[in-house]
Structure formats: C-alpha cells, structure tokens
Amino acid sequence: MNDETLHSAEERLTPINERLTLLSRRRGLTFGTDSYLLAALVRACPSGTAAELGGGTGVISLLCLAREKFARILCAEIQPEYADLIRRNAALNGFSDRLDAWEGDIRALTVRETGGEVHAVFSNPPYLRAESGLTNDSDEMNTARREENGTFRDFALAASRLLRWGGTFSVVYRPDRLAELTVALREAGLEPKRMILVHPTPASPPSLVLVEAKKGAGEGLTIARPLFVYPEHAGGAYTPDMQAVYDNFTLAHLFAS
C-alpha cells in the first residue's frame, strides 16, 4: 500500500476472495455476501462479453474475471468517484484490458457503449425506494441503496437492451420486492428461469433473493433449495452449502436433486 494506491484518507485497501485486492471508500458500501453470491450465480461464458449495471467498486465484475467467466466486461456506474475506483481496481488486479468503466446513467446505456449485444448482464441494484425509510448521511450511500437514478424496471429494461437473444440477466434483490422484480423482468422480455432464497439461518426469513432471467425464454422457473448461510447463530461456521459456494464459486449444488 502506498500514496499512489490510496488517493485519500476516504479510501481503504482490502484483500478479498479470489486473491483480489479491493480499493473501496470508507463512507460507501462494503463488499458483502450479496455481491459474492451474485458473482457465483452468474453463468460463465469464457469467450463472451458481459455488462454490470451499477458497478460500485467493480467487485462483482472483478470476481467474474478472476474466475475467467468472461473475456471482457463493461461496468456502468453513475457516480464519478466510483467509476474511477472501477478503473483503478481493474489496474490494481491486472484487468485493465478486460474491464472497462462507463460513467453514466444506466437508463441511457445502449449497445453502442458495450460494442454490441452481450452474453450476460448482472446487477446488485438499489434495494430501497427513493422515498422510503431513513436517509443516510452519505450521499454516495443513498445513491447506492436508493432508487434515485432509476427503479428496478429501468435496470431490467437496460439489461434487455444490451442482451443478445438467449442472454442472461442475473440479479440479487430483496425478497419483499420479489413481485415487483418478476413483473419488471417479464415486461422487459426477460423470463425468470432460476431462483434462490438466501436465509441467514434456518430459523430466519429470507434476506436475499437471487434470480437469473433469460431474454426471450419461455415460461418455466426452477427454484433451488434454500441457501442457509449459518446453521444456527449468525457469525459462526458456515453451513456445508454456504461453504461449498466459497470453495467452488458456484450455486449449482443447490439445484441438484
């Protein structure tokens, strides 16, 4: 770590999974389980291209590239300081030639920016409505968490514009907004095909939902067995299913009969 790596006291440098090192902002969102699970859900297309909507630090794209899931990824981010972080994280981890940051509103994103239709799109979008709950003191946290620059419907429409026929859109979202998510996906021509509910413990209600939708697909949704992160109390050892995600970087075992 040196002055050239960290541009200000607002930044930190952290080793994370897949032998990556992540630059992040102290007042911004931190790398968490939701991002790792989404990266694990995304299907690999090693020679293909992908786009991430609302990239933040670019961590999900970095995880996918570290596991050779795509040849190139365009990471769209509306906040200038985070678009800069994506570029710096790409350079720091040796992916400058494969990870590009596009600074702008995803509602304006088209195939012109991606250089053509992509094989996959993925997103950890804002979960909260713009007007709901208590706001955060940090403007960048509000932008990341709240639908201040587009609703989930806008994210679904952006994904549909970018995807080739049969391409996939993978997303992590809140279970209490699952109905809205499903309607928005279908209105955008994206049919939900795989779903996983994530519970902190077996006694807890789900805290996350992971959904993979396919452009132009017919009806037919496969729901995996639930993913329980901890066997009893949060903070202990992972369940075997959760440990398998970290060991193998996949959620495929949850769909096995």
C-alpha positions as CSV (number, residue, x, y, z in Angstrom):
1,M,0.0,0.0,0.0
2,N,1.3,3.5,-0.9
3,D,0.2,7.0,-1.6
4,E,-0.2,6.2,-5.3
5,T,-2.7,3.4,-4.5
6,L,-4.8,5.3,-2.0
7,H,-5.8,8.7,-3.2
8,S,-7.2,10.0,0.1
9,A,-8.0,9.1,3.7
10,E,-11.5,8.2,2.5
11,E,-10.2,5.1,0.8
12,R,-9.1,1.7,2.0
13,L,-7.4,-1.3,0.5
14,T,-8.6,-4.8,1.4
15,P,-7.6,-8.3,0.3
16,I,-10.8,-10.3,-0.6
17,N,-11.8,-13.6,-2.2
18,E,-10.2,-15.0,-5.3
19,R,-6.8,-13.4,-4.5
20,L,-8.1,-9.9,-5.3
21,T,-7.3,-6.6,-3.7
22,L,-10.1,-4.1,-3.5
23,L,-10.0,-0.4,-3.3
24,S,-13.2,1.0,-1.6
25,R,-14.5,4.1,0.0
26,R,-14.9,4.3,3.8
27,R,-18.3,6.0,3.5
28,G,-19.5,3.7,0.8
29,L,-20.9,0.2,0.6
30,T,-18.6,-2.6,1.6
31,F,-18.0,-5.9,-0.1
32,G,-20.5,-8.4,1.3
33,T,-22.2,-11.7,0.9
34,D,-24.8,-10.4,-1.6
35,S,-22.1,-9.4,-4.1
36,Y,-20.2,-12.7,-3.7
37,L,-23.3,-14.8,-4.2
38,L,-24.3,-12.9,-7.3
39,A,-20.9,-13.4,-8.8
40,A,-21.2,-17.1,-8.0
41,L,-24.6,-17.3,-9.6
42,V,-23.5,-15.7,-13.0
43,R,-23.0,-18.4,-15.6
44,A,-19.6,-18.5,-17.3
45,C,-19.1,-17.7,-21.0
46,P,-15.3,-17.5,-21.1
47,S,-15.1,-16.1,-24.7
48,G,-18.1,-13.8,-24.3
49,T,-18.8,-10.3,-23.1
50,A,-20.9,-9.0,-20.2
51,A,-22.1,-5.8,-18.6
52,E,-22.6,-4.9,-14.9
53,L,-25.2,-2.3,-14.1
54,G,-24.4,-0.1,-11.1
55,G,-20.9,-1.4,-10.5
56,G,-19.8,0.4,-7.3
57,T,-16.2,-0.6,-6.8
58,G,-16.5,-3.2,-9.6
59,V,-16.1,-6.1,-7.2
60,I,-18.6,-8.4,-8.9
61,S,-17.0,-7.9,-12.3
62,L,-13.6,-8.5,-10.8
63,L,-14.7,-11.7,-9.2
64,C,-16.1,-12.9,-12.5
65,L,-12.9,-12.1,-14.3
66,A,-10.8,-13.7,-11.7
67,R,-12.7,-16.9,-12.4
68,E,-12.4,-16.4,-16.2
69,K,-16.2,-16.2,-16.6
70,F,-16.0,-13.6,-19.4
71,A,-13.4,-12.2,-21.9
72,R,-14.5,-8.6,-21.3
73,I,-16.9,-6.7,-19.0
74,L,-18.3,-3.2,-19.2
75,C,-19.1,-1.9,-15.8
76,A,-21.6,1.0,-15.7
77,E,-21.5,3.4,-12.8
78,I,-23.2,6.8,-12.3
79,Q,-21.0,8.2,-9.5
80,P,-17.7,9.6,-10.9
81,E,-15.7,8.6,-7.8
82,Y,-16.8,5.0,-8.2
83,A,-16.2,4.9,-11.9
84,D,-12.7,6.0,-11.1
85,L,-12.4,3.2,-8.5
86,I,-13.5,0.6,-11.0
87,R,-10.7,1.7,-13.4
88,R,-8.2,1.7,-10.6
89,N,-9.3,-1.7,-9.2
90,A,-9.0,-3.1,-12.7
91,A,-5.5,-1.8,-13.0
92,L,-4.6,-2.9,-9.5
93,N,-5.7,-6.5,-10.2
94,G,-4.3,-6.8,-13.8
95,F,-7.6,-6.5,-15.6
96,S,-7.3,-3.1,-17.3
97,D,-7.5,-4.7,-20.8
98,R,-10.7,-6.7,-19.9
99,L,-12.7,-4.4,-17.5
100,D,-13.9,-1.0,-18.7
101,A,-15.8,1.6,-16.7
102,W,-18.6,3.6,-18.3
103,E,-19.7,6.6,-16.3
104,G,-23.3,7.5,-16.7
105,D,-27.0,6.7,-16.1
106,I,-27.9,3.1,-16.9
107,R,-31.2,4.5,-18.4
108,A,-29.0,5.9,-21.2
109,L,-26.8,2.8,-21.7
110,T,-27.1,1.1,-25.1
111,V,-25.2,-1.4,-27.2
112,R,-23.1,1.5,-28.6
113,E,-21.3,1.6,-25.2
114,T,-20.9,-2.2,-25.0
115,G,-19.7,-2.6,-28.6
116,G,-22.7,-4.8,-29.4
117,E,-25.0,-7.2,-27.7
118,V,-23.6,-9.0,-24.7
119,H,-23.9,-12.6,-23.5
120,A,-24.8,-11.7,-19.9
121,V,-25.8,-8.7,-17.7
122,F,-25.7,-8.7,-13.9
123,S,-26.5,-6.2,-11.2
124,N,-26.8,-5.6,-7.4
125,P,-29.2,-2.7,-7.9
126,P,-30.5,-0.3,-5.2
127,Y,-33.0,-2.1,-3.0
128,L,-34.9,0.8,-1.5
129,R,-37.4,3.2,-3.0
130,A,-36.2,6.7,-3.2
131,E,-38.6,8.0,-0.6
132,S,-38.6,5.0,1.8
133,G,-37.1,4.9,5.4
134,L,-34.4,7.0,6.9
135,T,-31.9,8.5,4.6
136,N,-28.1,8.1,5.1
137,D,-25.7,10.9,5.9
138,S,-23.6,9.8,3.0
139,D,-24.8,10.9,-0.5
140,E,-22.9,8.1,-2.1
141,M,-24.6,5.5,0.2
142,N,-28.0,7.0,-0.7
143,T,-27.2,6.7,-4.4
144,A,-26.1,3.1,-4.0
145,R,-29.0,2.0,-1.8
146,R,-32.0,4.0,-3.1
147,E,-33.7,4.2,-6.5
148,E,-32.6,7.8,-7.0
149,N,-31.4,7.1,-10.5
150,G,-33.9,4.6,-11.8
151,T,-36.1,1.8,-10.5
152,F,-35.6,-1.9,-10.9
153,R,-37.8,-1.6,-14.0
154,D,-35.1,0.7,-15.5
155,F,-32.4,-1.8,-14.7
156,A,-34.4,-4.6,-16.3
157,L,-35.0,-2.6,-19.5
158,A,-31.3,-1.7,-19.6
159,A,-30.4,-5.3,-19.4
160,S,-32.8,-6.3,-22.1
161,R,-31.4,-3.6,-24.4
162,L,-27.9,-4.9,-24.0
163,L,-28.5,-8.7,-24.1
164,R,-28.4,-10.9,-27.1
165,W,-31.3,-13.3,-27.6
166,G,-31.0,-16.1,-25.0
167,G,-28.6,-14.0,-22.9
168,T,-29.0,-14.0,-19.1
169,F,-29.6,-11.2,-16.6
170,S,-28.6,-12.2,-13.0
171,V,-29.6,-10.1,-10.0
172,V,-29.6,-10.1,-6.2
173,Y,-32.6,-8.3,-4.6
174,R,-34.8,-8.1,-1.5
175,P,-37.4,-10.9,-1.1
176,D,-40.1,-8.4,-0.1
177,R,-39.9,-6.8,-3.5
178,L,-39.9,-10.1,-5.4
179,A,-43.3,-9.5,-7.0
180,E,-42.1,-6.2,-8.5
181,L,-38.9,-7.8,-9.7
182,T,-40.8,-10.6,-11.5
183,V,-43.2,-8.2,-13.2
184,A,-40.4,-5.8,-14.3
185,L,-38.4,-8.7,-15.7
186,R,-41.3,-10.0,-17.8
187,E,-42.3,-6.5,-19.0
188,A,-38.7,-6.2,-20.3
189,G,-38.8,-9.5,-22.1
190,L,-36.7,-11.3,-19.5
191,E,-38.2,-14.6,-18.2
192,P,-37.2,-15.7,-14.7
193,K,-35.6,-19.2,-15.0
194,R,-33.7,-19.8,-11.8
195,M,-34.2,-18.5,-8.2
196,I,-32.6,-19.0,-4.8
197,L,-33.8,-17.6,-1.5
198,V,-31.0,-16.9,1.0
199,H,-31.6,-17.1,4.7
200,P,-29.2,-16.0,7.5
201,T,-30.2,-19.2,9.5
202,P,-32.8,-22.0,9.1
203,A,-35.0,-20.1,11.6
204,S,-34.8,-16.8,9.8
205,P,-36.9,-15.5,7.0
206,P,-35.0,-14.9,3.7
207,S,-32.9,-11.8,3.5
208,L,-31.9,-12.0,-0.2
209,V,-33.3,-13.5,-3.4
210,L,-31.1,-14.4,-6.4
211,V,-32.7,-14.5,-9.8
212,E,-31.5,-15.5,-13.2
213,A,-33.7,-14.4,-16.2
214,K,-33.2,-15.2,-19.8
215,K,-34.1,-12.9,-22.8
216,G,-36.8,-14.4,-25.0
217,A,-37.2,-17.6,-23.0
218,G,-40.5,-19.4,-22.4
219,E,-42.1,-20.0,-19.0
220,G,-40.6,-22.4,-16.5
221,L,-38.9,-21.3,-13.3
222,T,-36.6,-23.6,-11.3
223,I,-36.4,-22.8,-7.6
224,A,-33.4,-24.1,-5.7
225,R,-33.5,-25.4,-2.2
226,P,-32.9,-22.5,0.3
227,L,-29.4,-21.4,1.0
228,F,-28.8,-21.1,4.7
229,V,-25.7,-19.1,5.5
230,Y,-25.2,-20.2,9.1
231,P,-26.6,-23.4,10.8
232,E,-27.8,-21.6,14.0
233,H,-26.5,-18.2,15.1
234,A,-25.0,-15.7,12.6
235,G,-21.3,-15.3,12.9
236,G,-20.3,-18.9,13.4
237,A,-19.2,-21.5,10.9
238,Y,-20.9,-21.6,7.6
239,T,-23.4,-24.4,6.6
240,P,-21.9,-27.0,4.2
241,D,-24.0,-25.4,1.4
242,M,-22.5,-22.0,2.0
243,Q,-19.0,-23.3,2.4
244,A,-19.4,-25.1,-0.9
245,V,-20.2,-21.7,-2.5
246,Y,-16.9,-20.3,-1.2
247,D,-15.0,-23.4,-2.1
248,N,-16.3,-23.8,-5.6
249,F,-17.6,-20.4,-6.6
250,T,-20.9,-21.8,-7.8
251,L,-24.5,-22.3,-6.6
252,A,-25.2,-25.2,-8.9
253,H,-25.2,-27.7,-6.0
254,L,-28.4,-26.0,-4.7
255,F,-30.3,-27.1,-7.8
256,A,-29.2,-30.7,-7.7
257,S,-31.9,-33.2,-6.9
